[in-house]
Amino acid sequence: LRLGAVHVCGHSMGGFVAQRLAVRNASLVKSLTLVSSTTDPYRGGKCKAAVIQCCVGCCGMRRLGPSLLKGLFGPAYNRDPGRERDRALWTAHVTGLEKGLA
């Protein structure tokens, strides 16, 4: 197509593909928008999700929410002092949920 650099948006698995495009062919990407994506492959699939849901059902979000958020956001976000307020808001929201994330 010879479009030159373009704006790239990827959702979920498309976000993973968009990240690979940006890393491998940076000159083709003017901007990168990721929605519901991650840099790490999700290991464990449905079994891991079922175990987490079961634990949340037994113990509640008040106890497990902060730990789940650490895994959800990732190390860089969790270390960023500029995200302290965001982390506090998410923690307050998630620990206030009665039935979990589903």
C-alpha positions in Angstrom: 0.0 0.0 0.0 3.0 2.3 0.6 1.1 4.4 3.1 4.1 5.5 5.1 3.8 5.8 8.9 0.2 5.2 10.1 -1.7 5.3 13.4 -2.1 1.7 14.7 -4.7 0.5 17.1 -4.9 -3.0 18.5 -7.4 -4.6 20.8 -6.7 -7.7 22.8 -4.7 -10.1 20.6 -4.6 -7.4 18.0 -2.7 -5.3 20.6 -0.1 -7.9 20.8 0.2 -7.9 17.0 0.4 -4.1 17.0 3.2 -4.1 19.5 5.2 -6.6 17.4 4.6 -4.4 14.3 5.8 -1.3 16.3 8.9 -3.1 17.6 9.9 -4.7 14.3 8.9 -1.9 11.9 9.0 1.3 14.0 9.2 3.5 10.9 5.7 2.3 9.8 4.0 3.4 13.1 3.1 7.0 13.7 1.3 6.3 16.9 0.3 3.1 18.8 -2.9 2.7 20.8 -3.4 -0.5 22.8 -6.8 -1.5 24.2 -7.2 -4.4 26.6 -3.8 -5.7 25.7 -0.6 -6.9 27.5 3.0 -7.3 26.7 3.1 -10.7 28.4 1.4 -13.8 27.1 -1.4 -14.9 29.5 -0.4 -18.3 30.8 -2.9 -20.6 32.4 -6.0 -19.9 30.3 -9.4 -20.7 31.5 -8.2 -23.0 34.3 -6.3 -20.1 35.9 -9.2 -17.7 35.5 -11.5 -20.3 37.1 -9.2 -20.7 40.1 -9.0 -16.9 40.6 -12.8 -16.6 40.3 -13.2 -19.4 42.9 -10.8 -17.8 45.3 -12.5 -14.4 44.9 -15.8 -16.2 45.6 -14.5 -17.8 48.8 -12.4 -14.9 50.1 -13.9 -11.9 48.6 -12.5 -8.9 46.7 -11.6 -7.1 49.9 -8.9 -9.6 50.6 -7.7 -10.5 47.1 -8.4 -7.3 45.1 -5.1 -5.6 45.8 -3.1 -8.6 44.8 -5.1 -9.1 41.6 -4.5 -5.5 40.7 -0.8 -5.8 41.0 -0.8 -8.6 38.5 -3.3 -6.8 36.2 -1.3 -3.6 35.9 2.2 -4.9 35.7 5.5 -3.9 37.3 6.2 -0.6 35.5 2.7 0.8 36.3 2.9 -0.4 39.9 6.3 1.3 40.5 5.4 4.6 38.9 5.0 7.3 41.6 2.8 9.3 39.2 0.2 6.5 39.2 -0.2 6.4 43.0 -3.6 8.1 42.8 -4.8 5.8 40.0 -3.7 2.8 42.0 -5.5 4.0 45.1 -8.7 4.7 43.2 -8.7 1.2 41.5 -7.9 -0.5 44.8 -10.8 1.3 46.5 -13.1 0.4 43.7 -12.1 -3.3 43.4 -12.1 -3.9 47.2 -15.6 -2.5 47.3 -17.0 -5.0 44.9 -19.2 -7.6 46.5 -19.1 -10.5 43.9 -15.7 -10.0 42.2 -14.8 -9.0 38.7 -17.1 -11.3 36.7 
